[in-house]
Amino acid sequence: PLKLRAINAAYIRALPAEEFRRLADPFIDSAVHCSIDRDLLCANLQPRCEVLEDIPPQLDFFDAVLPIDAEAGKFIYMGDRWNGDNLTDSRTVWLPIQMNTDNTVSVLGEQDWTLDRLDQLLPTTVNTELPDVVWSDGSNLPTEVSVTTQGKTITSKVEWNADSLKNPGTAAVTGKLTNCNDLEISTTATVVPKNLLYFANPQKESLALSSDYIAIMNASADTLKQDPAVNDGAYSAEAGFGYTGTAGTLRNSNASIYESMRYASGTNSITYRFDNLTGEDYTVYVGMFNPTGWVESGKTRLADIKINGETLQTGYNYYTSCTGKGDTLAFTGLKSDADGVLTVEVAANANTTSAVQVSFIMVSGEVKTPEPAPETKTEV
C-alpha cells in the first residue's frame, strides 16, 4: 500500500473524510491516469499519512505532486516555503520524489538538483525470484540478482544483512544492491536454521500450532529427529526430547513461535532434554519474548543459560532485550554428553526479581548417516 507523507501529517489525519476527499481530488486528477475508486483511495491514504523526513523546516504547506512521467515513476513535489513575516517572499519549493522498493514514496530535501535527478530515482525492481525459506546462514540466498533500475535491466551483487537472519521465523530479510548505490531491498521469508534436528516450541494443545512453527517444520522435514506433530511436552524416550523437572505454565497465545512460551514461577528453572545427538558440532537456539504488559516497575527479569551444566550466558535481561519483540540466543560448537544428550536450562539469575520464561529451543547440527555394518563372508 502507498503511504502518503506530508509535513502537516497530524492535521491531514484529523480531517473529516469528506474534507480530505475534497482536498485530494485535484491531486488525484493530476497524478492518476486511470479509473479508480476515489473513496477507497482516500480511505487508504488518509490514515497512512506520515511526517516527511529530511525536509527543510520552513516548508509548511503541500501544494501539488507534478507528474513528469507518471508511467515511469517520475514525480516532483511542489510546496510553499511559508514566510509569515513577508508573504510576498513565500517561495515555491520543488523537490524530487523517490519511489521506494517497499511501496512507499519519499520526498528528498535536496537543494540543488536538475530533472536528470529523477532518472536516478526511478523505481528499482528485483526480477530474481527470492526464496520463501531462507537458511539462517544465508547460504541459499543469491549473491547476485537481476534488477531493473533507471529503465535498464542489470545484474547487481547483493550484500545480505546477517542481522536480519538472526531470529528464526517470519522475518524481513534485507540486503543492499552494491551495483545500485547500495539501495536496500527486502523480502519476507521464513528464516530456518540449517539442519534443524529438534524444535521445542511450547504452545497450548487447545490452540492451533502457529503458522511459523508449521513453516519451519515443513522446511526441515528431511533432517528432523522428532515427530513434527509433537511440538512440546514432558520428556519421554519415545519422543526423544521434552522438558524435565518443573513444568511451569504455558502462555495462552499462538500468534508466533516467540509469543507462545513456557514460564516458571519463583526461582524455578525451565529445562529441556534432547536425545540421540552423537555429533560434535551442534548449535542451540533459545528464543525469548517478554510481553510489554509483563514489565513491572522496580523489578527485573534475568536468566542464565546453561547447556549440559555449563553456564554459557549470564544475566540475560528480558526487559531490555526482548520486550515486545522476539530475540534469539545462539550457542555454537556444542557437544553432547557421553550418552548423546544435550540439556538446556533457562535458570533464574541470582539477581532476578521475576521468574524466567522461554519461547522455544532449537537444536541444529550435522546429520550423520549411520555407517553400514561390515559385510560378513561365510567360508565354504
Stockholm file with secondary structure:
# STOCKHOLM 1.0

chainA/1-380         PLKLRAINAAYIRALPAEEFRRLADPFIDSAVHCSIDRDLLCANLQPRCEVLEDIPPQLDFFDAVLPIDAEAGKFIYMGDRWNGDNLTDSRTVWLPIQMNTDNTVSVLGEQDWTLDRLDQLLPTTVNTELPDVVWSDGSNLPTEVSVTTQGKTITSKVEWNADSLKNPGTAAVTGKLTNCNDLEISTTATVVPKNLLYFANPQKESLALSSDYIAIMNASADTLKQDPAVNDGAYSAEAGFGYTGTAGTLRNSNASIYESMRYASGTNSITYRFDNLTGEDYTVYVGMFNPTGWVESGKTRLADIKINGETLQTGYNYYTSCTGKGDTLAFTGLKSDADGVLTVEVAANANTTSAVQVSFIMVSGEVKTPEPAPETKTEV
#=GR chainA/1-380 SS CCCCEETTHHHHHHSCHHHHHHHHHHHHHHHCCSCCCHHHHHHHHGGGCEECSSCCTTEEEEEEEEEEETTTTEEEEEEEECCTTCGGGCEEEEEEEEECTTSCEEECCCSSCCTHHHHHTSCCEECSCCCSEEETTCTTSCSEEEEEETTEEEEEEEEECGGGGSSCEEEEEEEEETTTTTEEEEEEEEEECTTEEEEECCCCTTSCCCHHHHHHHHHTTTTCSSCTTCCCCBCCTTTSEEEESCCCEECSCCSSTTTSCEECCTTCCEEEEECCCCCSCEEEEEEECBCGGGCCTTCCCEEEEEETTEEEEEEEEHHHHSBTSCEEEEEEEECCCTTSCEEEEEEECTTCSSCCEESEEEEEECCCCCCCCCCCCCCC
#=GC SS_cons         CCCCEETTHHHHHHSCHHHHHHHHHHHHHHHCCSCCCHHHHHHHHGGGCEECSSCCTTEEEEEEEEEEETTTTEEEEEEEECCTTCGGGCEEEEEEEEECTTSCEEECCCSSCCTHHHHHTSCCEECSCCCSEEETTCTTSCSEEEEEETTEEEEEEEEECGGGGSSCEEEEEEEEETTTTTEEEEEEEEEECTTEEEEECCCCTTSCCCHHHHHHHHHTTTTCSSCTTCCCCBCCTTTSEEEESCCCEECSCCSSTTTSCEECCTTCCEEEEECCCCCSCEEEEEEECBCGGGCCTTCCCEEEEEETTEEEEEEEEHHHHSBTSCEEEEEEEECCCTTSCEEEEEEECTTCSSCCEESEEEEEECCCCCCCCCCCCCCC
//
